[in-house]
Amino acid sequence: MDNISILIQAPPLALQLLIDGLLIGSVFALAAYGMALVWGVMNIINICQGQFVLIGGYVALTVARQGLPPLLGVPVAAAALFILGWLCYRAVIFRIVERDLFVSLLATFGIAIVLGQLMNNIFSANLETLDAHLGNWFLFNGLVSISQIKVVASAVTLVIAAALVLFMRRSRLGQAIRATAQNPRAARILGIDTDRIYAMTYALNAAICGASGALIAMIWVIQPFGGLIFTVRSFMIVILAGIGNLPGVILAALGLGVAEQFVGFIAGAQLQIAFIFSALVVILAFRSWRLNRQRRYLA
Amino acid sequence: MRLLHNKLTMRLAILALTVIAPFALPAFQVELTFLWIMIVFALSWDVMGGQAGYNSFGNIAFFGIGVYTAAVTQIGLFNDVGAYTAAAGGASLNVTQAQYFIGLVAGLAAAPIVAIIAALLLGAALLGLRGHYFAIATLGLGIALGELAAGWAWIGGSSGLQVLVYPGTLASQRLLFYFLSAGLGLATFFILHRLYATRFGLVLNAIRDDEDKAEALGLRTTRYKIAGWCIAAGIVGLCGGLMAHIIGFIDPREVAFAGATFGVWMVLMAILGGKGTIWGPVIGAAIFHVTRELFWTYLYAWQNVALGVLIIVVVVFFPTGLLGWVRQRWPRLFAVTTAGEPSA
């Protein structure tokens, strides 16, 4: 608890944590938006979300190792993950779209295990990070440093998010996806090939994850078995924000990023993972309590 | 066939097999012990997952609580736990034979009690949730507790906890824990078999089939769900207490709260055999145990790929499990013969 007094004595440090949290949190928003998309359209909670994110990171890493500019990794990872997502859909997901949630939960969990082990075998179990060779900006005589790559990553996230919103609103495919989400049967009657829409949705989600993974590899570390943490982060953000609420998703993601930074500093980095998963349980317990109250009102 | 249908003969046969097995196959004693543990895993998961339709990924949490409770109680009865863990294996404790066994019994008694209390509290907090929200909450629960245990220095933290060494020969230790596990397995099977035939079992099934209707009929479903989870937690907590002694060393993430191994296996075994039946989890556990040994031996470094593919195949193609599949394929085998029909 000594760290709390450090924070009170040195406000710039708190500012540092706040800025880091906001910048990292903004990147979480992408994967969470993808999860909400698949959840809303296909009624599937995609447990392998985190693995998609990590694979995106590894693709970007591979691109950078070829001597290409690191930011090129973002579109390449998105493209590669689009293909992977489409393959996953054609191999497994299309069989479970209209089945009950537990089946899809376990099936995507199975995919997550397979992808985690494959990453481990291909890229080795080490912690990896992608150095983008950008410096820092300093404020308050160097007390607060803002890493430029984090700012770039947030900016890229914003661009991607804006593009997604435009795509969903304006494009023919985006409209078809939203129609399918509202009522798949009616969409089918109106001539929409829902199977293709599902495939596109799932692949699009994977592509979003890939892009966010490429950014995460630049601002953080990736590790083959760390996928579940990203899944849980996305899930928490979606529950807090609600499905189909992009501003809410971004707000929740920023909040989560900040909370993680502060807890990581106050309680020590080794408890950061414990915090994320405990927060999940607490949020769901709160939800359970609220549902209970509603039920009591009805009675 | 008539002989097999006779319940008493069947029970005696199972009992005889259980007693003879470790002597007939001495090389497989440890494997057989683990087989019983796996059966207990699958059966206890099925209480909520199969019978009540509440799929929990977090029963491993109660297993871990049981593991730590049993070990810490045994050490703590006659020694200072904090000093022991601070030495990080550097100090060995002087425990007499009598003290060891008193501690063993006390630990095994405490394990299910603490697990049940935890299930009561967590169930009250979480079981108002429906279906998949509950599943994901429990997924977080197992991992969160594992990380918290890894951060708690008093019980050894992330460097783990060494369980007291058995004061006797290796052979006698193996036999003792074989029979304890087998006893737990048989007791679990028969208790649950009885339980599912009672009103309580029917309520669990009603919750699985349609929770809203069950509630509308005046059943306080949340209470029944909590009770069901407590039963599962008690069984798996005791199982954890045994496991602490069988493995001998507790790692918070790899043994106690091993969500990626035991935690997943429980679910897979029950589904593989056929969830919602009494024999399904047993069959699933037996098949899975053998398959897993083969995977881990011949597919080293690829075992999780094989495991993941197995999960996908089972869930996508055999959602009712082997038993359900056989029942669909050859319904006559399971047909209940009524009075008018000649019995086959």
Chai-1 contact restraints between the chains, C-beta under 6 A:
chainA,res_idxA,chainB,res_idxB,connection_type,confidence,min_distance_angstrom,max_distance_angstrom,comment,restraint_id
A,V92,B,I312,contact,1.0,0.0,6.0,A-B,restraint_1
A,R95,B,V316,contact,1.0,0.0,6.0,A-B,restraint_2
A,L101,B,H132,contact,1.0,0.0,6.0,A-B,restraint_3
A,F102,B,N55,contact,1.0,0.0,6.0,A-B,restraint_4
A,V103,B,V315,contact,1.0,0.0,6.0,A-B,restraint_5
A,V103,B,P319,contact,1.0,0.0,6.0,A-B,restraint_6
A,L105,B,A135,contact,1.0,0.0,6.0,A-B,restraint_7
A,L106,B,V315,contact,1.0,0.0,6.0,A-B,restraint_8
A,A107,B,I312,contact,1.0,0.0,6.0,A-B,restraint_9
A,A107,B,V315,contact,1.0,0.0,6.0,A-B,restraint_10
A,A107,B,V316,contact,1.0,0.0,6.0,A-B,restraint_11
A,G110,B,G308,contact,1.0,0.0,6.0,A-B,restraint_12
A,G110,B,I311,contact,1.0,0.0,6.0,A-B,restraint_13
A,G110,B,I312,contact,1.0,0.0,6.0,A-B,restraint_14
A,I113,B,N304,contact,1.0,0.0,6.0,A-B,restraint_15
A,I113,B,G308,contact,1.0,0.0,6.0,A-B,restraint_16
A,V114,B,V305,contact,1.0,0.0,6.0,A-B,restraint_17
A,V114,B,G308,contact,1.0,0.0,6.0,A-B,restraint_18
A,Q117,B,N304,contact,1.0,0.0,6.0,A-B,restraint_19
A,Q117,B,V305,contact,1.0,0.0,6.0,A-B,restraint_20
A,Q270,B,G151,contact,1.0,0.0,6.0,A-B,restraint_21
A,L271,B,G151,contact,1.0,0.0,6.0,A-B,restraint_22
A,I273,B,E147,contact,1.0,0.0,6.0,A-B,restraint_23
A,A274,B,A144,contact,1.0,0.0,6.0,A-B,restraint_24
A,A274,B,E147,contact,1.0,0.0,6.0,A-B,restraint_25
A,A274,B,L148,contact,1.0,0.0,6.0,A-B,restraint_26
A,F277,B,G140,contact,1.0,0.0,6.0,A-B,restraint_27
A,F277,B,I143,contact,1.0,0.0,6.0,A-B,restraint_28
A,F277,B,A144,contact,1.0,0.0,6.0,A-B,restraint_29
A,S278,B,A144,contact,1.0,0.0,6.0,A-B,restraint_30
A,L280,B,G140,contact,1.0,0.0,6.0,A-B,restraint_31
A,V281,B,A137,contact,1.0,0.0,6.0,A-B,restraint_32
A,V281,B,G140,contact,1.0,0.0,6.0,A-B,restraint_33
A,V281,B,L141,contact,1.0,0.0,6.0,A-B,restraint_34
A,V281,B,A144,contact,1.0,0.0,6.0,A-B,restraint_35
A,L284,B,Y133,contact,1.0,0.0,6.0,A-B,restraint_36
A,L284,B,A137,contact,1.0,0.0,6.0,A-B,restraint_37
A,A285,B,A125,contact,1.0,0.0,6.0,A-B,restraint_38
A,A285,B,L126,contact,1.0,0.0,6.0,A-B,restraint_39
A,S288,B,L126,contact,1.0,0.0,6.0,A-B,restraint_40
A,S288,B,G128,contact,1.0,0.0,6.0,A-B,restraint_41
A,S288,B,L129,contact,1.0,0.0,6.0,A-B,restraint_42
A,L291,B,G128,contact,1.0,0.0,6.0,A-B,restraint_43
A,N292,B,G128,contact,1.0,0.0,6.0,A-B,restraint_44
